[in-house]
Protein backbone atom coordinates (compact mmCIF):
# COMPACT_ATOMS: atom_id res chain seq x y z
CA UNK A 1 0.00 0.00 0.00
CA UNK A 2 1.25 3.47 -0.88
CA UNK A 3 0.39 6.61 1.08
CA UNK A 4 0.63 10.33 0.40
CA UNK A 5 1.76 11.89 3.66
CA UNK A 6 1.23 15.65 3.62
CA UNK A 7 3.04 18.06 5.93
CA UNK A 8 0.66 20.85 6.94
CA UNK A 9 2.09 24.13 8.23
CA UNK A 10 0.18 27.07 9.68
CA UNK A 11 0.97 30.69 8.80
CA UNK A 12 -0.40 31.92 12.14
CA UNK A 13 1.44 29.28 14.21
CA UNK A 14 4.27 27.83 12.10
CA UNK A 15 6.31 24.82 13.14
CA UNK A 16 9.91 25.12 14.27
CA UNK A 17 12.44 26.02 11.58
CA UNK A 18 15.33 24.11 13.17
CA UNK A 19 13.94 20.60 12.58
CA UNK A 20 16.04 19.56 9.54
CA UNK A 21 18.50 17.35 11.51
CA UNK A 22 15.60 15.49 13.17
CA UNK A 23 13.73 15.18 9.86
CA UNK A 24 16.87 13.86 8.14
CA UNK A 25 17.29 11.25 10.88
CA UNK A 26 13.63 10.23 10.49
CA UNK A 27 14.05 10.04 6.69
CA UNK A 28 17.15 7.86 7.08
CA UNK A 29 15.11 5.45 9.20
CA UNK A 30 12.28 5.41 6.63
CA UNK A 31 14.81 4.51 3.95
CA UNK A 32 16.54 1.84 6.07
CA UNK A 33 13.20 0.24 6.99
CA UNK A 34 11.95 0.22 3.38
CA UNK A 35 9.04 2.69 3.75
CA UNK A 36 10.55 5.56 1.76
CA UNK A 37 9.40 6.07 -1.84
CA UNK A 38 9.82 9.83 -2.34
CA UNK A 39 9.67 13.11 -0.43
CA UNK A 40 9.97 16.82 -1.03
CA UNK A 41 9.56 20.20 0.56
CA UNK A 42 7.59 22.88 -1.24
CA UNK A 43 8.18 26.58 -1.84
CA UNK A 44 6.03 29.18 -0.10
CA UNK A 45 2.42 29.40 -1.30
CA UNK A 46 3.07 32.81 -2.88
CA UNK A 47 5.27 31.06 -5.47
CA UNK A 48 2.44 28.74 -6.56
CA UNK A 49 0.96 28.89 -10.06
CA UNK A 50 -2.56 27.71 -10.85
CA UNK A 51 -3.54 26.64 -14.39
CA UNK A 52 -7.16 26.18 -15.43
CA UNK A 53 -7.55 24.86 -18.98
CA UNK A 54 -11.20 23.82 -18.77
CA UNK A 55 -12.43 26.62 -21.02
CA UNK A 56 -11.49 27.88 -24.46
CA UNK A 57 -8.24 29.44 -23.26
CA UNK A 58 -5.97 28.40 -20.41
CA UNK A 59 -6.00 30.72 -17.40
CA UNK A 60 -2.83 31.18 -15.38
CA UNK A 61 -2.98 32.63 -11.87
CA UNK A 62 -0.35 33.47 -9.29
CA UNK A 63 -0.61 32.27 -5.72
CA UNK A 64 -2.26 29.31 -4.08
CA UNK A 65 -5.46 27.67 -5.31
CA UNK A 66 -7.08 28.32 -1.93
CA UNK A 67 -6.26 31.12 0.52
CA UNK A 68 -5.86 29.56 3.94
CA UNK A 69 -3.78 29.93 7.08
CA UNK A 70 -2.84 26.25 6.72
CA UNK A 71 -0.92 25.09 3.67
CA UNK A 72 0.93 22.12 2.23
CA UNK A 73 4.60 22.59 3.18
CA UNK A 74 5.91 19.24 1.95
CA UNK A 75 5.10 15.59 1.50
CA UNK A 76 6.31 12.02 1.57
CA UNK A 77 5.19 9.01 -0.40
CA UNK A 78 5.53 5.89 1.74
CA UNK A 79 5.00 2.21 1.08
CA UNK A 80 3.63 0.47 4.16
CA UNK A 81 1.88 -2.85 4.75
CA UNK A 82 -1.19 -1.23 6.33
CA UNK A 83 -2.89 2.02 7.28
CA UNK A 84 -2.04 1.26 10.92
CA UNK A 85 1.69 1.25 10.12
CA UNK A 86 1.36 4.44 8.06
CA UNK A 87 -0.44 6.16 10.95
CA UNK A 88 2.22 5.04 13.41
CA UNK A 89 4.93 6.48 11.14
CA UNK A 90 2.89 9.66 10.65
CA UNK A 91 2.72 10.13 14.41
CA UNK A 92 6.52 10.05 14.49
CA UNK A 93 6.71 12.33 11.43
CA UNK A 94 4.54 14.95 13.10
CA UNK A 95 6.89 15.03 16.09
CA UNK A 96 10.00 15.07 13.87
CA UNK A 97 8.91 18.02 11.73
CA UNK A 98 6.80 19.83 14.37
CA UNK A 99 3.81 20.08 12.06
CA UNK A 100 0.46 18.43 11.40
CA UNK A 101 0.46 15.42 9.10
CA UNK A 102 -2.31 14.16 6.81
CA UNK A 103 -2.23 10.55 5.56
CA UNK A 104 -4.14 9.43 2.46
CA UNK A 105 -3.87 6.10 0.70
CA UNK A 106 -2.94 6.26 -2.97
CA UNK A 107 -5.35 4.20 -5.05
Protein Blocks (a to p, Z undefined) as FASTA:
>chain_A
ZZdddddddfklccdfklmmmmmmmmmmmmmnopafbdcddddfklpccddfkbmbdcdd
edjfbdcfbdcfbdcddddfbfklmmmmmmmmmmmnopacdddddZZ
